[in-house]
Structures are given as structure tokens and as C-alpha cells.
Amino acid sequence: MTGILDKFHVEHGAHGTKVLARSNQLTPDCLTDEEIDAAIEMLKSDLDTCGREMKRLLEVNRRGSLFEGWPSPSEVVDA
């Protein structure tokens, strides 16, 4: 899950990261301008969260770690 709406999912693989929508309907039925603004603002917030997660995952790739939290070979100090 990424964000509070659980409408998007970030996938991470050998070819990079991507955002997928979990459903075809991203907003409820809106009848007023205020409802539209609120729905879109929440989607924007969730997409911002997805962007932060994508950047975090790319940083994990750049470190060369297979698993988050494991040191890359350049960070290992021989005892």
C-alpha cells in the first residue's frame, strides 16, 4: 500500500520502479466543486507518497544492496 487511499501501488524491479493503479475508479462520484477538489487533492497526496517511495527504492538500487538495510560491498569493513 502506498498512501492513505490505497489506490496506487509502487512496483520495484530490475528495470526500475513504476506506479500502478489498483482500480479503474480513482474517485467517488462527485456532485460539487468542493468534492472534486478534495478527491483530486487526496490523489495528488498519494501520488506524492508514491514518488517518495520510488526515489527511496532507486536509492536502494544505487547502493547495490539486494535487501534494504544490507550494506553495499563498498561499505563493508574487513575485520
NORPEMO-V548977 format. One record per residue. N is the residue number from 0. SS is DSSP state (H for helix, E for strand, L for the rest). PSI is psi in whole degrees, -180 to 180 (* if undefined). OMEGA is omega in whole degrees, -180 to 180 (none if undefined). Layout:
# NORPEMO-V548977
n=(N & N)
ss=(SS & SS)
psi=(PSI & PSI)
omega=(OMEGA & OMEGA)
This chain:
# NORPEMO-V548977
n=(0 & 1 & 2 & 3 & 4 & 5 & 6 & 7 & 8 & 9 & 10 & 11 & 12 & 13 & 14 & 15 & 16 & 17 & 18 & 19 & 20 & 21 & 22 & 23 & 24 & 25 & 26 & 27 & 28 & 29 & 30 & 31 & 32 & 33 & 34 & 35 & 36 & 37 & 38 & 39 & 40 & 41 & 42 & 43 & 44 & 45 & 46 & 47 & 48 & 49 & 50 & 51 & 52 & 53 & 54 & 55 & 56 & 57 & 58 & 59 & 60 & 61 & 62 & 63 & 64 & 65 & 66 & 67 & 68 & 69 & 70 & 71 & 72 & 73 & 74 & 75 & 76 & 77 & 78)
ss=(L & E & L & L & L & L & L & E & E & E & E & E & E & L & L & E & E & E & E & E & E & L & L & L & L & L & L & L & L & L & L & L & H & H & H & H & H & H & H & H & H & H & H & H & H & H & H & H & H & H & H & H & H & H & H & H & H & H & H & H & H & H & H & L & L & L & L & L & L & L & L & L & H & H & H & L & L & L & L)
psi=(138 & 120 & 176 & -20 & -19 & 37 & -19 & 157 & 136 & 125 & 146 & 128 & -166 & -25 & 8 & -156 & 155 & 158 & 132 & 142 & 136 & -20 & 166 & -32 & 117 & -18 & 157 & 176 & 125 & 135 & -17 & 163 & -37 & -40 & -41 & -49 & -43 & -43 & -45 & -38 & -40 & -39 & -42 & -43 & -44 & -38 & -35 & -41 & -41 & -41 & -43 & -41 & -40 & -44 & -39 & -43 & -37 & -36 & -39 & -42 & -44 & -32 & -19 & 11 & 137 & -35 & 138 & 134 & -18 & 139 & 148 & 163 & -32 & -19 & -10 & 130 & 122 & 137 & *)
omega=(175 & -179 & -176 & -177 & -176 & 179 & -175 & 178 & 177 & 175 & -176 & 179 & -177 & -177 & 179 & -179 & 177 & 179 & 176 & 174 & -179 & -179 & 177 & -179 & -177 & 179 & 172 & 174 & -178 & -179 & -178 & 177 & -179 & 177 & 178 & 180 & -180 & -179 & -179 & 179 & 178 & 177 & 178 & 179 & 178 & 178 & 174 & 177 & 177 & 179 & 177 & 179 & 178 & 179 & 178 & 180 & 176 & 177 & 176 & 177 & -178 & 178 & 180 & -179 & 174 & -179 & -179 & 179 & 177 & 180 & 175 & -180 & 180 & -179 & -177 & 178 & 178 & -178 & none)
